[in-house]
Amino acid sequence: MFSTPSRTFLVTGANTGIGRATAEGLASHGHRIILAGRSVAATTTAMETIHLATGNDHLEHLPLDLADLESVQRAVDALLTDGRPIDVLIANAGVAGQRGRTAQGFELAFGVNHLGHFALVTGVLDLVLAGDAPRVVVVSSDSHYHAKGLPEDRLRSATRSITGLPEYARSKLANVLFAQELARRVPATDLGVHALHPGVIASDIWRRVPEPVRSLMTRKMATTTEGAQTSLWCATSDDLSGQSGGYYADCAPKEPSAVATPELAEWLWRKSEMWIA
């Protein structure tokens, strides 16, 4: 049993995969963990598992469906009403290999992986800035290197590809751009913003990829515990104190795609603000 925690971490998609491994790693140090996710049952099970593994009972569920901006706003309102600072927000949740639209009509991967997180982070940014050595950690992917840009018509229509993977790449490019632009807008002395590639991980993010493709894709991938290591490092390492806007893999800096320009990042920020309004 841990005493009153000194720091608060919010992890989206914390009921499974890399998110749960990240939440468990943080919980093992006695932190307060807010597990944000859609399913009450799945998140309750994750909290029970984490409690048994760590002895930490400072675990809370925040209902959050990133595919529905109204749900994101309810989550933002709940956090603002609670009023406690959020020291580190880890934008981890994501979908891959799925096809469709969000509740507001955006391409599914873009809407969940970027736009829902954009609305969440900007909505509670004052709570994060009130935290102790605050950080925003954005889980992207090396898949972002495959995206050639962000054509607006593709972002605002249903998934067109059969696999959903080109759309996933664009959403991961958006993650990198979001982190870079947030770092430009908030000084590193006030907030550390870090984007990362977790590795190629056999997580539930691939659950909607049809068999036998999914088995072929995941059989040589790393575990979720291994995949959480760079997220944990970006969230807690003193090595990153005073730094912001970087992209990391294997707990080390890595150069992002040349497509991730300040001009495209500013465009995406401006459009995202319009789309969540």
C-alpha positions, 0 to 999 in steps of 0.5 A, a space after each residue: 500500500 502506497 501513501 498519498 501519491 505526489 504525482 498524477 499521470 493520465 494515460 489514454 488507452 490504459 486498459 490494454 497493450 502498451 497503455 496498460 504496461 505504461 500505467 503499471 510501470 508508473 503505478 509501481 512507483 506509487 503515482 496516482 494514475 488516471 486510466 482513460 478509456 471507453 470500457 468500464 469493464 475492461 478498465 476495471 479489470 486493468 485496474 485490478 490487475 495493476 493493483 495486484 501487481 503493484 499494490 497501488 490503489 491510487 487508480 481511477 477510471 476516466 470514461 473517454 471515447 476518442 472517436 467521439 468529440 462529445 465524449 472527449 469534452 465530457 472527459 475534459 469537463 470532468 477533469 476541470 471540475 475535479 481541478 487537480 493538476 495532471 503532471 504528465 499526460 500520455 496520449 497513448 491510445 490508438 487504432 490501426 488497421 480499422 476502417 470507418 469514420 468517427 462520430 463527427 465524420 472524420 477518418 477513423 484513425 485520424 480522428 482517434 489517434 490525433 483529433 481526439 487527443 488534440 481536443 483532450 490535451 488542449 482542453 486540460 492544458 491548464 491542469 497540465 501546466 499546473 503540474 510538477 515538471 509537467 509533460 505531454 507524451 505523444 505515442 506516435 510510430 515510425 509509420 509516420 515516415 510512410 505518410 507523404 502529407 495530410 490531404 484534407 479530403 482524406 482526413 474528413 472522409 471514411 477510410 479508403 484503403 483496404 488495410 487502413 494502414 496508409 490512414 494510420 501512417 497519416 495519423 501518426 504523422 499528425 501525432 508528431 506534428 502536434 507534439 512539435 507545434 505544442 512545443 513551439 507554442 509553450 516554452 520548454 521551461 513550462 512544459 516538456 512535449 515528447 513524441 515517440 516510436 514505441 517499437 513494433 509491438 504485438 498489441 491490441 492496436 492490430 486487433 481489427 486487422 483480419 487474419 491471417 494478416 494479423 498473425 503474420 504481422 505480429 509474430 515477431 513483434 516485441 511485447 507490450 512491456 518492451 513497448 512501454 519503455 520509451 513512453 515511461 522514459 519520456 514521461 519520467 526521465 531527468 534526461 529530458 528535463 528542459 527539453 521539448 519537441 523531440 521525437 524518440 525511439 529506444 529511449 534516444 533521439 531520432 530524426 522525424 520525417 522531413 514531411 513534419 515541417 513547421 508549416 504543416 504543423 501550424 496548418 494542422 493545429 489551425 484546422 484541428 482547432 476549427 474541427 473540434 470547435 
